[in-house]
């Protein structure tokens, strides 16, 4: 029993110690668990605090530059001016993004500028071609060289707005070039010699200061070393003139020389127009001029007489017809040959051309018969002019071969509108009747036609003279029409 009790007490003691141990261990584990939970809560709090601080830092350091980049992209998409992003200096992802944006914007902006420049060039070329086409159309429609040169000056201000210029054209004698037109204040000489321009001497365009070796043209002196360009104007393989260009306004030397191509194209159009105009003028002159004397022919004179008659009827201004016949012209042909007779007619025609001025129109009707239209002349003025011309022809000396031909004289008759008629046929007939009177009275004199009532008395007196001269007059007119 005692042994059992001892054994029970021992077990009880062991149980007690085990219970104390387990209790102590449980307390220790609970304390450790609390400490772990405290550590975990503290760590979580620290993490939350760190995340909060990190979020604040990220917002302050990343969001503003990102917002600026987005804002710049939006402004750029709206074609607004966008400066380079300052964030490109950063050595991080934002800096890389900013640098990429700056490079992309710069490249696209460069492409846009190039596209605009190309579009501008294309528009300029289209405008140039349109102006060249219009220039050619207008120049070809001009009816006179004076009108042609006015058109050139007008068009060149549009085609070469940054250039002052002038155009020179060879005279008929081709010993000088005549100044014809200028634009934008271009200097225009009345005449220049072909040897004064290097472009004409070399046969191609010459630009002063575009090359290292330069010599100024004589027609530009005194020269101030400013740049200029001279272009020969060629048509059908022949030089017909020259175009001279200088800078106008605020234009650089480089930009000025870039006008060379357009100037060449314009010169080509101008050259053809000038050549065609000269040819047209030559054909027109051939159609209205007598080939032997150079005076106007019968057809042109009749047209001019009709026009003057209509103008005088409206204005009431008089005009006179002067009928002229070379005295004893048949003797020159019979005694010295037809060549001598032609020389006499040329000399008389040259004197008439020289003595006539303004709107006075000398003409060869045919043979040795000439006529002169004097606009605005009354009877006394016409008689004075006719006497002056008669005396001038009497003073000429015609040399044929090794000797002088006999003195040349003329008989003259005058009729005046409206005193002696109101239609061309009447005025010409009355002037011819007065001419017959001069011949009947001894030749080499001037006779003014009588009025209608006075003419009746003289008609019978000189009827014989008309009959004698009638056949020769008709024959001469036929020969003049054939020429």
C-alpha positions in Angstrom: 0.0 0.0 0.0 2.8 2.3 1.0 4.5 1.3 -2.2 1.4 2.1 -4.3 1.0 5.4 -2.6 4.6 6.2 -3.2 4.2 5.2 -6.8 1.1 7.3 -7.1 2.8 10.3 -5.6 5.7 9.9 -8.0 3.3 9.8 -10.9 1.4 12.8 -9.5 4.7 14.7 -9.2 5.7 13.8 -12.7 2.3 14.9 -14.0 2.6 18.1 -12.1 6.0 18.9 -13.5 4.8 17.9 -17.0 1.8 20.2 -16.6 4.1 23.0 -15.4 6.4 22.4 -18.3 3.6 22.4 -20.8 2.1 25.5 -19.3 5.4 27.2 -19.3 6.0 26.1 -22.9 2.5 27.3 -23.9 3.2 30.7 -22.3 6.5 30.9 -24.1 4.9 30.0 -27.4 2.1 32.5 -26.9 4.7 35.1 -26.0 6.7 34.2 -29.1 3.5 34.3 -31.3 2.6 37.7 -29.9 6.1 39.0 -30.6 5.9 37.6 -34.2 2.6 39.2 -34.7 3.9 42.4 -33.4 6.9 42.2 -35.7 4.6 41.3 -38.6 2.3 44.2 -37.8 5.3 46.5 -37.5 6.7 45.3 -40.8 3.4 45.6 -42.6 3.0 49.1 -41.2 6.5 49.9 -42.4 5.7 48.4 -45.8 2.5 50.5 -46.1 4.4 53.6 -45.0 7.2 52.8 -47.6 4.6 52.2 -50.3 2.9 55.5 -49.4 6.2 57.4 -49.5 7.2 55.7 -52.7 3.8 56.6 -54.3 4.2 60.2 -53.2 7.8 60.2 -54.6 6.6 58.6 -57.8 3.8 61.1 -58.2 6.1 64.0 -57.6 9.0 62.8 -59.7 7.3 61.0 -62.6 3.8 62.3 -63.1 4.7 66.0 -63.9 7.3 65.1 -66.6 4.9 62.5 -68.0 2.1 65.1 -68.0 4.5 67.7 -69.7 5.4 65.1 -72.4 1.7 64.3 -73.0 0.9 68.0 -73.1 3.7 68.6 -75.7 2.4 65.7 -77.8 -1.1 67.1 -77.8 0.2 70.6 -78.7 2.3 69.1 -81.5 -0.7 67.1 -82.8 -2.5 70.5 -83.1 0.4 72.0 -85.2 1.4 74.3 -82.3 5.0 75.3 -81.7 6.6 72.9 -79.2 10.0 73.5 -77.7 12.5 70.7 -76.8 11.6 68.8 -73.6 13.9 69.6 -70.7 13.4 66.0 -69.4 15.7 64.8 -72.2 18.7 65.6 -69.9 17.5 63.0 -67.4 19.4 59.7 -67.3 16.4 57.4 -66.8 13.4 56.1 -68.6 11.7 59.4 -68.7 14.8 61.0 -70.1 14.9 58.3 -72.8 11.2 58.9 -73.6 11.8 62.7 -73.8 14.8 62.3 -76.1 12.9 59.9 -78.3 10.0 62.4 -78.5 12.4 65.3 -79.3 14.1 63.3 -82.0 10.8 62.2 -83.5 9.5 65.7 -83.5 12.6 67.1 -85.0 12.7 64.5 -87.8 9.0 65.0 -88.6 9.4 68.7 -88.5 12.3 68.5 -90.9 10.2 66.4 -93.2 7.3 68.8 -92.9 9.6 71.7 -93.8 11.0 69.8 -96.7 7.5 69.0 -97.9 6.5 72.6 -97.6 9.6 73.7 -99.5 8.8 71.1 -102.2 5.2 72.2 -102.4 6.3 75.9 -102.6 8.8 75.0 -105.4 6.1 73.1 -107.2 3.6 75.9 -106.9 6.3 78.4 -108.0 7.1 76.2 -111.0 3.4 75.9 -111.8 3.1 79.7 -111.6 6.2 80.2 -113.7 4.8 77.8 -116.4 1.4 79.6 -116.3 3.1 83.0 -116.6 5.3 81.7 -119.5 2.2 80.3 -121.2 0.3 83.6 -120.7 3.4 85.6 -121.8 3.7 83.6 -125.0 -0.1 84.0 -125.7 -0.1 87.7 -125.1 3.2 88.3 -127.0 1.9 86.4 -130.0 -1.3 88.4 -130.0 0.5 91.8 -130.0 0.0 93.9 -133.1 3.0 96.2 -132.9 6.5 96.1 -131.5 5.6 99.0 -129.1 2.8 97.0 -127.7 5.1 93.9 -127.5 7.7 95.7 -125.4 5.0 97.0 -123.0 3.8 93.5 -122.5 7.3 92.3 -121.8 7.8 94.9 -119.1 4.5 94.0 -117.5 5.1 90.3 -117.4 8.7 90.4 -116.2 7.7 92.2 -113.1 5.6 89.1 -112.3 8.0 86.5 -113.5 11.1 88.1 -111.9 9.8 90.2 -109.0 13.2 90.2 -107.3 15.1 91.5 -110.4 15.4 94.8 -112.1 15.8 94.4 -115.8 15.9 95.8 -119.3 15.7 94.4 -122.8 17.8 95.6 -125.8 17.0 94.6 -129.5 19.3 94.9 -132.5 18.4 97.8 -134.8 17.8 97.1 -138.5 21.4 98.0 -139.3 22.6 95.6 -136.5 25.4 98.0 -135.6 23.7 98.9 -132.2 21.1 97.5 -129.9 18.1 99.8 -129.0 16.8 100.0 -125.5 13.1 98.8 -125.7 11.7 98.3 -122.2 12.6 98.0 -118.5 11.0 96.9 -115.2 11.4 97.4 -111.5 13.6 100.5 -112.1 16.0 98.7 -114.4 18.6 101.0 -116.1 17.8 101.5 -119.8 20.3 103.0 -122.3 19.0 104.4 -125.5 21.6 102.4 -127.4 24.5 100.0 -126.6 27.1 98.5 -128.9 27.2 94.7 -129.4 30.9 94.7 -128.3 29.9 96.3 -125.0 28.3 93.1 -123.6 30.2 89.9 -122.8 27.1 87.7 -123.3 26.8 89.0 -126.9 30.5 88.6 -127.5 30.6 85.1 -126.1 27.2 84.0 -127.4 25.9 82.7 -124.0 24.7 84.0 -120.7 27.1 85.9 -118.5 26.7 86.4 -114.7 29.0 88.9 -113.0 30.3 87.6 -109.6 29.1 84.1 -110.1 32.6 82.9 -110.9 36.1 83.7 -109.7 37.1 85.4 -112.9 34.9 88.4 -113.8 35.0 91.3 -116.1 32.3 94.0 -116.1 30.5 94.8 -119.4 31.0 98.2 -120.8 27.3 99.0 -120.8 27.3 98.6 -117.0 30.1 101.1 -116.3 30.6 102.9 -114.0 30.2 99.6 -112.1 29.9 99.2 -108.3 30.9 95.5 -108.2 27.2 94.5 -107.7 26.1 91.2 -109.3 24.2 91.2 -112.6 23.3 88.8 -115.4 23.2 89.3 -119.2 21.4 86.9 -121.4 21.5 86.9 -125.3 18.0 86.6 -126.8 18.2 84.1 -129.6 15.6 83.3 -132.3 16.0 80.9 -135.2 19.7 80.6 -134.6 20.2 84.4 -134.7 20.8 86.8 -131.8 18.0 89.4 -131.8 18.8 91.1 -128.5 19.9 90.9 -124.9 18.3 90.9 -121.5 20.1 92.6 -118.5 19.2 91.7 -114.9 20.2 93.2 -111.6 19.0 92.5 -108.0 15.9 94.3 -106.8 14.8 94.8 -103.2 16.1 92.7 -100.3 17.5 89.7 -102.1 20.7 87.8 -101.5 23.3 87.3 -104.2 22.7 83.5 -104.2 18.9 84.0 -104.6 19.5 86.5 -107.4 21.5 84.0 -109.5 18.8 81.3 -108.9 16.6 83.4 -111.3 18.9 82.5 -114.2 16.7 79.5 -115.2 13.5 81.5 -115.2 15.2 84.3 -117.1 16.4 81.9 -119.8 12.8 80.5 -120.2 11.4 84.0 -120.5 14.2 85.0 -122.9 13.2 82.1 -125.2 9.6 83.3 -125.3 10.6 86.9 -125.8 13.0 86.0 -128.6 10.4 84.2 -130.7 7.9 87.0 -130.1 10.4 89.6 -131.2 11.4 87.6 -134.3 7.8 87.1 -135.3 7.0 90.7 -134.7 9.9 91.9 -136.8 8.9 89.5 -139.5 5.3 90.6 -139.3 6.4 94.2 -139.5 8.6 93.5 -142.5 5.8 91.7 -144.3 3.4 94.6 -143.4 5.9 97.2 -144.7 6.4 95.2 -147.9 2.6 95.1 -148.4 2.2 98.9 -147.9 5.5 100.2 -149.4 6.5 100.8 -153.0 9.6 98.6 -153.5 11.4 101.2 -155.8 11.0 104.4 -153.8 10.2 103.1 -150.3 7.1 105.4 -150.2 3.7 104.1 -149.3 1.9 102.4 -152.2 -1.5 103.2 -153.7 -3.4 100.7 -151.7 -2.2 102.0 -148.3 -2.6 105.6 -149.4 -6.3 105.1 -150.4 -6.9 103.4 -147.0 -5.2 106.3 -145.2 -7.2 108.9 -147.2 -10.5 107.2 -146.4 -9.6 107.1 -142.7 -8.5 110.7 -142.6 -11.7 111.7 -144.5 -13.9 110.1 -141.8 -11.9 111.7 -139.0 -12.1 115.1 -140.6 -15.9 114.8 -141.1 -16.3 114.2 -137.4 -13.8 116.8 -136.2 -14.3 119.4 -139.0 -10.5 119.6 -139.4 -9.3 120.2 -143.0 -6.7 118.2 -144.8 -5.0 118.6 -148.2 -4.0 116.3 -151.1 -0.8 117.2 -153.0 -0.6 115.6 -156.4 3.0 115.4 -157.8 4.3 114.5 -161.2 7.9 114.4 -162.3 8.4 116.7 -165.3 9.5 115.2 -168.6 10.1 111.9 -166.9 9.7 110.1 -170.3 12.9 111.9 -171.4 14.9 110.4 -168.6 13.9 106.9 -169.7 14.3 107.6 -173.5 17.6 109.5 -173.3 19.3 107.7 -170.4 17.6 104.4 -169.9 15.1 103.0 -167.4 17.8 102.6 -164.8 18.3 106.3 -164.8 14.5 106.9 -164.6 14.5 104.6 -161.5 17.3 106.6 -159.9 15.3 109.8 -160.5 12.3 108.2 -158.8 14.4 107.0 -155.9 15.9 110.4 -155.4 12.5 112.1 -155.5 11.0 109.5 -153.1 13.9 109.9 -150.7 13.5 113.7 -150.7 9.7 113.4 -150.0 10.4 110.9 -147.2 12.9 113.3 -145.6 10.8 116.4 -146.0 7.6 114.9 -144.6 7.1 114.7 -140.9 4.4 113.8 -138.3 1.3 112.4 -139.9 2.1 113.5 -143.5 1.9 110.5 -145.8 3.8 110.4 -149.1 2.9 107.8 -151.7 3.8 106.6 -155.1 0.6 106.0 -157.1 2.4 104.5 -160.1 5.1 105.5 -162.6 6.2 109.1 -161.9 3.0 110.0 -160.2 3.2 110.8 -156.5 0.7 112.1 -153.9 1.0 113.6 -150.5 -1.6 113.7 -147.7 -1.3 116.7 -145.3 -3.5 116.3 -142.2 -4.8 119.5 -140.7 -3.5 121.7 -143.6 -5.7 124.4 -145.0 -5.1 126.0 -148.5 -2.4 128.4 -147.5 -0.5 125.8 -145.4 -0.8 123.2 -148.1 0.5 125.6 -150.7 3.5 126.6 -148.5 4.4 122.9 -147.8 4.1 122.0 -151.5 6.3 124.9 -152.6 8.9 123.9 -150.0 8.9 120.3 -151.3 9.0 121.5 -155.0 12.1 123.7 -154.2 13.8 120.8 -152.3 13.4 118.4 -155.2 14.6 121.1 -157.6 17.8 121.3 -155.6 18.6 117.5 -155.8 21.3 116.3 -158.1 21.1 112.7 -159.5 24.3 111.2 -160.7 24.1 108.3 -163.2 27.3 106.6 -164.2 30.0 109.2 -164.7 27.7 112.2 -165.2 24.9 114.1 -163.6 21.4 113.7 -165.0 19.4 116.8 -166.1 17.8 118.8 -163.3 14.7 117.2 -161.9 11.6 119.3 -161.4 8.0 118.5 -160.5 4.6 119.9 -161.2 2.2 120.1 -158.2 -1.6 120.3 -157.8 -3.4 120.8 -154.5 -7.0 120.0 -153.3 -8.3 120.6 -149.8 -11.1 119.0 -147.9 -13.9 120.2 -147.6 -13.5 123.0 -150.2 -12.8 120.7 -153.2 -14.8 117.6 -152.4 -16.0 115.2 -149.7 -15.1 111.8 -151.2 -11.6 110.4 -152.1 -12.3 110.2 -155.8 -13.3 113.8 -156.1 -10.4 115.1 -154.0 -7.9 113.1 -156.0 -9.4 114.2 -159.3 -9.4 117.9 -158.4 -5.7 117.6 -157.2 -4.9 116.0 -160.6 -6.7 118.8 -162.5 -4.6 121.3 -160.6 -1.5 119.3 -161.5 -2.5 119.5 -165.2 -2.8 123.2 -164.8 0.8 123.4 -163.5 2.0 121.4 -166.5 0.0 123.5 -168.9 1.4 126.7 -167.4 5.0 125.6 -168.0 5.7 122.9 -165.3 7.9 123.2 -162.1 5.2 125.0 -160.2 2.4 124.6 -157.6 -1.2 125.2 -158.4 -4.1 125.2 -155.9 -7.4 123.8 -157.3 -10.1 126.3 -158.1 -13.5 126.1 -156.4 -16.3 124.4 -158.3 -17.7 127.6 -159.9 -14.2 128.7 -161.0 -13.2 125.3 -162.2 -15.9 125.4 -165.0 -14.1 128.2 -166.7 -10.8 126.5 -166.7 -12.0 123.0 -167.5 -12.2 123.8 -171.3 -8.8 125.5 -171.3 -7.0 122.4 -170.1 -9.1 119.7 -171.5 -6.4 119.1 -174.2 -3.8 118.7 -171.5 -5.8 116.1 -169.7 -6.3 114.1 -172.9 -2.6 114.2 -173.6 -1.6 113.0 -170.1 -4.5 110.7 -169.6 -3.1 107.7 -171.4 0.3 108.0 -169.8 -1.3 108.4 -166.4 -3.4 105.2 -166.8 -0.3 103.3 -168.1 1.7 104.5 -165.1 -0.9 103.5 -162.7 -1.0 100.0 -164.1 2.7 99.6 -163.9 2.6 100.9 -160.3 -0.1 98.4 -159.3 2.0 95.6 -160.8 5.0 96.7 -158.7 
